[in-house]
Amino acid sequence: MRRAWVYVAAGITALAALGQEEGFRTRQLRYPRVRAAAATRAALLEQRFCSRGVAYPPHAVYLRAFKEEQLLELWAGTGARAPFAHVADYPFCATSGGPGPKRRQGDGQIPEGFYVIDRFNPASRFHLSLGLDYPNLSDRRLGVPGCLGGDIFIHGGCTTIGCIPLTDSGIEEIYLAAVEAVEAGQRAIPVHIYPARLDADGFDRLAARFVHRPDLLEFWREIRPAFAYFEIHRRPPAIRVDDAGHYRIQPEP
């Protein structure tokens, strides 16, 4: 179904004029870059979804990033308890820092851990951008107090100091999918960032490389269960942060 962006080519008629309450998609389409992205990328994005047997527009999306592989995955959900389907992969255009979480401002690190998109920037210096809620509660409890930095985004272009750049065309597709998910009612779009794929081979490779960094190995053991959960269930787990700042998977009700 192409109801999402078909209005762009024909000239957008405000939903308010049809007696409907103005929605998030309509507000986003006021911005020239979002309109242009919808005109040039929405049909291709819909094809990606359809080729994976996933309805478009999506009910929910999930983003999973791997720093070593320099790859962002787009997953889409079709219902509250239904498994998510893999839609597409988007390579990083550039990277910075190395394996390990971001613990202070200026370290150049792409964060690792579990985040949500907390803002949409349709007029970004880097074309379009989606902001992450870094520093989250875990970061605030384990990072350098008062010196954590911020403004971590998934964005366009090929420049980064701690963000995830996907090129302009890449961010256009991710941005449009995220807009549609919010329009459909998704309140929090999860973004899980890992040092690498934390399957047996990936973790063993990291363990051998960072044998003298027990702090990193402990952190990766902490976030690995969330990776394993998604591999089995194809649903992002519910995650909490304990009093010490460590991630814990919430048991299902």
Stockholm file with secondary structure:
# STOCKHOLM 1.0

chainA/1-253         MRRAWVYVAAGITALAALGQEEGFRTRQLRYPRVRAAAATRAALLEQRFCSRGVAYPPHAVYLRAFKEEQLLELWAGTGARAPFAHVADYPFCATSGGPGPKRRQGDGQIPEGFYVIDRFNPASRFHLSLGLDYPNLSDRRLGVPGCLGGDIFIHGGCTTIGCIPLTDSGIEEIYLAAVEAVEAGQRAIPVHIYPARLDADGFDRLAARFVHRPDLLEFWREIRPAFAYFEIHRRPPAIRVDDAGHYRIQPEP
#=GR chainA/1-253 SS CCTTTTHHHHCCCCGGGGTCCCCHHHHHTTSHHHHHHHHHHHHHHHHHHHHTTCCSSCSEEEEEEETTTTEEEEEEESSSSSCCEEEEEEECSCCCSCSSCCCSTTSCCCCCEEEEEEEEEEEETTEEEEEECCSCHHHHHHSCTTCCCCCCEEESSSCCSSSEECHHHHHHHHHHHHHHHHHTTCSCCEEEEESSCCSHHHHHHHHHHTTTCHHHHHHHHHHHHHHHHHHHHSSCCCEEECTTSCEEECCCC
#=GC SS_cons         CCTTTTHHHHCCCCGGGGTCCCCHHHHHTTSHHHHHHHHHHHHHHHHHHHHTTCCSSCSEEEEEEETTTTEEEEEEESSSSSCCEEEEEEECSCCCSCSSCCCSTTSCCCCCEEEEEEEEEEEETTEEEEEECCSCHHHHHHSCTTCCCCCCEEESSSCCSSSEECHHHHHHHHHHHHHHHHHTTCSCCEEEEESSCCSHHHHHHHHHHTTTCHHHHHHHHHHHHHHHHHHHHSSCCCEEECTTSCEEECCCC
//
